[in-house]
Each structure stands twice: as C-alpha cells, then as structure tokens.
Amino acid sequence: MEQDELKDFRQQCERNLKRSVAERMRYGFCYVYKPVLDDAPWRSFDSTAAYRKWCCDNLPKYLGYGEPDSA
C-alpha cells in the first residue's frame, strides 16, 4: 500500500472503532437477494439427498449450489 492509502485505511479503522456494536452490525452486512432461496420463509427436507436434489433442480448455478462441473 502507498503511504496515503495506509493513512486513509488507519483513519477509516479508527472511525469504525468509534461506532457502537449496533451500528457495526447494521452497516457490516450487505443483504443480497438470492432468487428462489429468499422466496419462501423456510423449507424442510426429509434428507440431505432430497435437499441437494432440490438445489440442483431449482437454484441458479451462480449461487454455488449443486454438483461441481466435471473437468
């Protein structure tokens, strides 16, 4: 890091340490809508195999669920 970047980073850390825990929790997480997963309040499966099959059949690949691609 350049000196200016390092100084700015330190100042940012100091500002963040002055925040309350509630503020850190509020701003520390970024909610991103996940299609299908966020469309129901909850789901229940009889087995892990059933859950994995549901993931493969219903979720977009970019969410990272399902079987890895064979190389």
C-alpha atoms as an extended CHARMM CRD file, in Angstrom:
* protein
*
        71  EXT
         1         1  MET       CA              0.0000000000        0.0000000000        0.0000000000  PROA      1               0.0000000000
         2         2  GLU       CA              1.0440000000        3.5380000000       -0.6410000000  PROA      2               0.0000000000
         3         3  GLN       CA              1.5550000000        5.7850000000        2.3940000000  PROA      3               0.0000000000
         4         4  ASP       CA             -1.5990000000        7.8300000000        1.6360000000  PROA      4               0.0000000000
         5         5  GLU       CA             -3.6870000000        4.6630000000        1.2880000000  PROA      5               0.0000000000
         6         6  LEU       CA             -2.2910000000        3.2720000000        4.5320000000  PROA      6               0.0000000000
         7         7  LYS       CA             -3.0170000000        6.5340000000        6.3640000000  PROA      7               0.0000000000
         8         8  ASP       CA             -6.5660000000        6.6130000000        4.9680000000  PROA      8               0.0000000000
         9         9  PHE       CA             -7.0800000000        2.9570000000        5.9520000000  PROA      9               0.0000000000
        10        10  ARG       CA             -5.9330000000        3.6310000000        9.5170000000  PROA      10              0.0000000000
        11        11  GLN       CA             -8.2570000000        6.6380000000        9.7970000000  PROA      11              0.0000000000
        12        12  GLN       CA            -11.1470000000        4.5560000000        8.4990000000  PROA      12              0.0000000000
        13        13  CYS       CA            -10.3930000000        1.8370000000       11.0920000000  PROA      13              0.0000000000
        14        14  GLU       CA            -10.3030000000        4.4300000000       13.8720000000  PROA      14              0.0000000000
        15        15  ARG       CA            -13.6750000000        5.8470000000       12.7610000000  PROA      15              0.0000000000
        16        16  ASN       CA            -15.1940000000        2.3770000000       12.6500000000  PROA      16              0.0000000000
        17        17  LEU       CA            -13.9250000000        1.5240000000       16.1310000000  PROA      17              0.0000000000
        18        18  LYS       CA            -15.8050000000        4.5490000000       17.4790000000  PROA      18              0.0000000000
        19        19  ARG       CA            -19.1150000000        3.1140000000       16.2360000000  PROA      19              0.0000000000
        20        20  SER       CA            -21.3780000000        1.2200000000       18.5970000000  PROA      20              0.0000000000
        21        21  VAL       CA            -21.8410000000       -2.5170000000       18.1810000000  PROA      21              0.0000000000
        22        22  ALA       CA            -25.3640000000       -1.8850000000       16.8600000000  PROA      22              0.0000000000
        23        23  GLU       CA            -24.0020000000        0.4290000000       14.1500000000  PROA      23              0.0000000000
        24        24  ARG       CA            -21.3090000000       -2.0780000000       13.2070000000  PROA      24              0.0000000000
        25        25  MET       CA            -23.9230000000       -4.8180000000       12.8950000000  PROA      25              0.0000000000
        26        26  ARG       CA            -26.1960000000       -2.5670000000       10.8450000000  PROA      26              0.0000000000
        27        27  TYR       CA            -23.5390000000       -1.4980000000        8.3550000000  PROA      27              0.0000000000
        28        28  GLY       CA            -21.3190000000       -4.5890000000        8.4930000000  PROA      28              0.0000000000
        29        29  PHE       CA            -23.5770000000       -6.8440000000        6.4440000000  PROA      29              0.0000000000
        30        30  CYS       CA            -24.8470000000       -6.4190000000        2.9230000000  PROA      30              0.0000000000
        31        31  TYR       CA            -28.1320000000       -8.1260000000        2.0500000000  PROA      31              0.0000000000
        32        32  VAL       CA            -28.2770000000       -9.5160000000       -1.4650000000  PROA      32              0.0000000000
        33        33  TYR       CA            -31.4540000000      -11.0960000000       -2.8090000000  PROA      33              0.0000000000
        34        34  LYS       CA            -30.9400000000      -14.7570000000       -3.6870000000  PROA      34              0.0000000000
        35        35  PRO       CA            -33.5300000000      -15.9420000000       -6.2270000000  PROA      35              0.0000000000
        36        36  VAL       CA            -35.6320000000      -18.9320000000       -5.1240000000  PROA      36              0.0000000000
        37        37  LEU       CA            -33.8630000000      -19.2040000000       -1.7390000000  PROA      37              0.0000000000
        38        38  ASP       CA            -35.3920000000      -15.9600000000       -0.4810000000  PROA      38              0.0000000000
        39        39  ASP       CA            -38.8340000000      -16.5850000000       -1.9880000000  PROA      39              0.0000000000
        40        40  ALA       CA            -40.1020000000      -18.7770000000        0.8800000000  PROA      40              0.0000000000
        41        41  PRO       CA            -39.8030000000      -18.1750000000        4.6350000000  PROA      41              0.0000000000
        42        42  TRP       CA            -38.4980000000      -21.7200000000        5.2040000000  PROA      42              0.0000000000
        43        43  ARG       CA            -38.1770000000      -25.1590000000        3.6150000000  PROA      43              0.0000000000
        44        44  SER       CA            -37.9250000000      -28.6300000000        5.0760000000  PROA      44              0.0000000000
        45        45  PHE       CA            -36.4600000000      -31.7690000000        3.5240000000  PROA      45              0.0000000000
        46        46  ASP       CA            -36.6130000000      -35.4140000000        4.5770000000  PROA      46              0.0000000000
        47        47  SER       CA            -32.9330000000      -35.9620000000        3.8440000000  PROA      47              0.0000000000
        48        48  THR       CA            -29.7590000000      -34.2420000000        2.7510000000  PROA      48              0.0000000000
        49        49  ALA       CA            -30.0860000000      -36.0540000000       -0.5740000000  PROA      49              0.0000000000
        50        50  ALA       CA            -33.5440000000      -34.5190000000       -1.0880000000  PROA      50              0.0000000000
        51        51  TYR       CA            -32.1540000000      -31.0660000000       -0.2290000000  PROA      51              0.0000000000
        52        52  ARG       CA            -29.2620000000      -31.4700000000       -2.6790000000  PROA      52              0.0000000000
        53        53  LYS       CA            -31.6030000000      -32.6310000000       -5.4500000000  PROA      53              0.0000000000
        54        54  TRP       CA            -33.8860000000      -29.6580000000       -4.8030000000  PROA      54              0.0000000000
        55        55  CYS       CA            -30.8750000000      -27.3150000000       -5.0030000000  PROA      55              0.0000000000
        56        56  CYS       CA            -29.7190000000      -28.8320000000       -8.3090000000  PROA      56              0.0000000000
        57        57  ASP       CA            -33.2210000000      -28.6410000000       -9.7880000000  PROA      57              0.0000000000
        58        58  ASN       CA            -34.2020000000      -25.1670000000       -8.5810000000  PROA      58              0.0000000000
        59        59  LEU       CA            -31.2490000000      -22.8930000000       -7.8600000000  PROA      59              0.0000000000
        60        60  PRO       CA            -29.1720000000      -20.8960000000      -10.3570000000  PROA      60              0.0000000000
        61        61  LYS       CA            -25.6350000000      -22.2720000000      -10.7310000000  PROA      61              0.0000000000
        62        62  TYR       CA            -24.0520000000      -18.9210000000       -9.8390000000  PROA      62              0.0000000000
        63        63  LEU       CA            -25.2590000000      -19.3050000000       -6.2470000000  PROA      63              0.0000000000
        64        64  GLY       CA            -22.8000000000      -22.1770000000       -5.8890000000  PROA      64              0.0000000000
        65        65  TYR       CA            -25.2080000000      -24.9840000000       -5.0310000000  PROA      65              0.0000000000
        66        66  GLY       CA            -25.2000000000      -28.2980000000       -6.8370000000  PROA      66              0.0000000000
        67        67  GLU       CA            -22.6090000000      -30.6740000000       -8.1770000000  PROA      67              0.0000000000
        68        68  PRO       CA            -19.2590000000      -29.2760000000       -9.3300000000  PROA      68              0.0000000000
        69        69  ASP       CA            -18.6970000000      -29.2630000000      -13.0840000000  PROA      69              0.0000000000
        70        70  SER       CA            -16.5630000000      -32.1680000000      -14.2600000000  PROA      70              0.0000000000
        71        71  ALA       CA            -13.2730000000      -31.1450000000      -15.7520000000  PROA      71              0.0000000000
